[in-house]
Amino acid sequence: MSFCCQSKKEPDNEYALQHRITDYAEILTAEQEDSLIAIMENLEMRIGSQIGILTVLTLDGQKIEELSFKTAEATRLGRAT
């Protein structure tokens, strides 16, 4: 599963993870995204881990932990407990 043809414009919802990899900072090549997606899919099938990768241009003063948590919540990423 690859989403190389996405618009790289950040959406109104700053915490949106559009797909397994959302590269707003445009730092990953299509080949790197494909490789990471394969690893993530394998992990999800083997052990159930749900992983998303989000790159942004700036944290706008937020702590990385805050952005990570807000993104996971907005995307409903992770296992239900």
N, C-alpha and C positions, 0 to 999 in steps of 0.2 A: 504494500500500500504506500504510494508516494503522492505527495501533494506539491509537486515542484512548481506548479503553475498558479500559485496563489498570488493575490495582490499583497504586496508587502506593506501597504498602508495600515497603520495601527487603527483598530476600530474604536468606536465611541466607548465601548466597555474596555477599559485599559487592562483588565485582567483576563481577557478572552484568550483561551487556548483553542484555536480553530481546529487543529488536528493534533496528531501525536507530536508533531514538531511544528511550531509556529515561529518562524525566524524573521521577526521584524527588523532586527539589526543587520540582516543579510550577511551573516558571517559563515554560513554553511553552504557548501556546494551541493548540487543535486546528488552526487555520488555519496557524499558524507551523510546527507539526510537518509538516503536509501539504506546505507549501512547501519545507521542508528535505528531506523525503523525496524529492520530485520532483527536486531538485537533485542529491542523492546518487545516485539511480538513474541519472540522466543521465550523471553523471561515471563511474559504474561501467560503463555501457554503452559510453561513448566511449573511456575510457582505462584502464579496469580498476581504478580506485581503489576500495578498500573503506573506507568511512567509517562510524563509529558515533558517536552522540552520547549521552553519559551525563551527567546532572546529579545531583548528590548534595547532601545538606544540609550535610555537613562532610567535610573530608579526614581528620579524626581524627589530626592531626599528621603525616600522610604528605605527601611532596612530590607535586605534581601529576604529575610525570614517572613516579613509582613507580606511582601509581594508574592512569595511562594504560597503562603497560606491562603491569601485572597484568591489567587489563581486556582488553587486546588478546590476551594469552596465554590467558586463561580462555575467551574467546569465539572464539579461533582466527581473529581478524580480521587481514586483511592477506594479501599474496601470499606463496606459498611461494617460497623462493629456491633 
